[in-house]
Amino acid sequence: MPHLTIDSQKHSYVLDENRFSALQSGTNSTKLEPGTYVVRINKGSFSYGSDKEKFPGEPFVFIWIYGGKFINKKTNLEVGASWSTLNGFDDTLTLEVKETTTISGLFLDTYERDNTGEVTLSILKDA
C-alpha cells in the first residue's frame, strides 16, 4: 500500500512576513465569538486558470484560524492557531471557539493573475 510521509522541517513552505501580514490584515476575515460554529462552502468555485476545460473550477479553500483558543472537532485539540481546508460542498469544519478567534480564507497558487472564481463560506453558529 502506498504511503506519504510529510516532514515538518523538510516539507514546510514558509509564507514571507509581508504575505502573512496581508493574510492577517482583516481584509478577508471575520471574528468568531465563543460558541460552536459549522463552516462550509456555500457557493462558488476556484480555478487555477481561465481555460475552463483544462482548469475546471473546484469548490475548495484554505482556512487560517488564529487569535484565540478553539477546538477543531476533527482533531479534538485545543489550539490558538491552525490551518484547515474545505474540499467540496459537503465538507464541513466544526469549531468550538473558547476565546474570540479570527477565521480567514485563501487560495494558494504560483501565478495568481490567471485565477478565476470565488467561494463564499457560510459560518453558522449553533444555538
VMD Tcl script that draws the C-alpha trace (Angstrom):
set ca {
  {0.00 0.00 0.00}
  {1.48 3.41 -0.94}
  {2.02 5.95 1.80}
  {3.22 9.54 2.00}
  {5.22 10.99 4.89}
  {5.29 14.78 5.25}
  {8.19 16.03 7.38}
  {7.57 19.21 9.40}
  {11.04 20.59 8.57}
  {11.77 19.29 5.07}
  {8.34 19.94 3.56}
  {7.33 23.29 5.08}
  {6.90 26.26 2.77}
  {7.16 29.47 4.74}
  {4.95 32.46 3.98}
  {7.11 35.58 3.95}
  {6.32 38.26 6.52}
  {4.56 40.54 4.01}
  {2.20 37.82 2.78}
  {1.45 36.64 6.30}
  {0.76 40.21 7.47}
  {-1.55 40.72 4.49}
  {-3.38 37.49 5.35}
  {-3.93 38.70 8.92}
  {-4.81 42.29 7.92}
  {-8.52 41.61 8.33}
  {-9.45 42.30 4.71}
  {-10.67 38.73 4.20}
  {-11.54 37.58 7.68}
  {-14.20 37.63 10.33}
  {-14.21 37.28 14.11}
  {-15.90 34.37 15.86}
  {-17.09 34.88 19.43}
  {-17.20 31.91 21.84}
  {-19.58 29.19 20.73}
  {-19.77 26.29 18.28}
  {-19.66 27.02 14.55}
  {-20.07 24.94 11.41}
  {-18.18 26.31 8.40}
  {-18.84 25.14 4.83}
  {-18.59 26.33 1.26}
  {-21.96 27.85 0.44}
  {-21.35 28.63 -3.23}
  {-18.70 29.22 -5.86}
  {-15.51 27.65 -7.12}
  {-11.83 28.39 -7.66}
  {-9.85 27.70 -10.84}
  {-6.11 27.87 -11.44}
  {-6.67 29.21 -14.96}
  {-9.18 30.79 -17.31}
  {-9.41 27.72 -19.61}
  {-12.47 26.04 -18.07}
  {-11.84 22.72 -19.85}
  {-8.24 22.48 -18.67}
  {-8.89 24.06 -15.25}
  {-12.49 23.45 -14.17}
  {-13.44 25.34 -11.03}
  {-13.43 23.46 -7.74}
  {-15.28 24.27 -4.51}
  {-12.08 24.44 -2.44}
  {-10.46 26.85 0.05}
  {-7.65 27.04 2.63}
  {-8.67 28.38 6.04}
  {-6.41 30.10 8.60}
  {-7.84 30.26 12.14}
  {-5.98 32.27 14.80}
  {-6.10 34.76 17.64}
  {-7.88 32.83 20.39}
  {-8.31 29.33 21.72}
  {-10.59 26.92 19.86}
  {-11.10 23.22 19.18}
  {-11.28 21.87 15.64}
  {-13.71 18.98 16.13}
  {-11.80 16.89 13.55}
  {-8.71 16.85 15.79}
  {-10.33 17.48 19.21}
  {-7.27 19.50 20.26}
  {-7.47 22.96 21.82}
  {-5.11 25.30 19.95}
  {-4.54 29.02 19.37}
  {-3.92 28.81 15.61}
  {-4.42 26.22 12.89}
  {-4.89 25.63 9.17}
  {-7.71 23.66 7.59}
  {-9.25 23.13 4.17}
  {-12.72 22.69 2.79}
  {-12.97 20.44 -0.26}
  {-16.41 20.34 -1.83}
  {-19.86 21.48 -0.82}
  {-20.38 18.56 1.58}
  {-17.17 19.15 3.58}
  {-17.60 20.96 6.90}
  {-15.36 22.35 9.60}
  {-16.78 22.43 13.13}
  {-15.08 24.77 15.59}
  {-15.72 25.06 19.31}
  {-14.49 28.61 19.94}
  {-13.32 29.18 23.53}
  {-11.97 32.74 23.05}
  {-12.65 35.30 20.32}
  {-10.96 33.89 17.22}
  {-10.39 35.10 13.66}
  {-11.05 32.99 10.57}
  {-9.64 33.81 7.12}
  {-9.95 32.11 3.74}
  {-7.41 31.98 0.93}
  {-6.11 30.11 -2.10}
  {-2.50 29.11 -2.82}
  {-1.03 29.34 -6.31}
  {2.21 30.11 -8.12}
  {0.67 32.62 -10.56}
  {-2.41 34.49 -9.37}
  {-3.24 36.58 -12.46}
  {-4.95 33.76 -14.33}
  {-7.05 32.53 -11.39}
  {-10.81 32.71 -11.73}
  {-13.76 32.36 -9.40}
  {-14.51 32.84 -5.75}
  {-16.11 30.84 -2.97}
  {-18.47 32.04 -0.27}
  {-18.34 30.38 3.13}
  {-21.32 30.02 5.42}
  {-20.44 30.20 9.11}
  {-23.35 29.03 11.22}
  {-23.36 29.33 15.00}
  {-25.14 26.55 16.90}
  {-27.83 27.89 19.17}
}
mol new
graphics top color blue
foreach p $ca { graphics top sphere $p radius 0.5 }
foreach p [lrange $ca 0 end-1] q [lrange $ca 1 end] { graphics top cylinder $p $q radius 0.2 }
display resetview
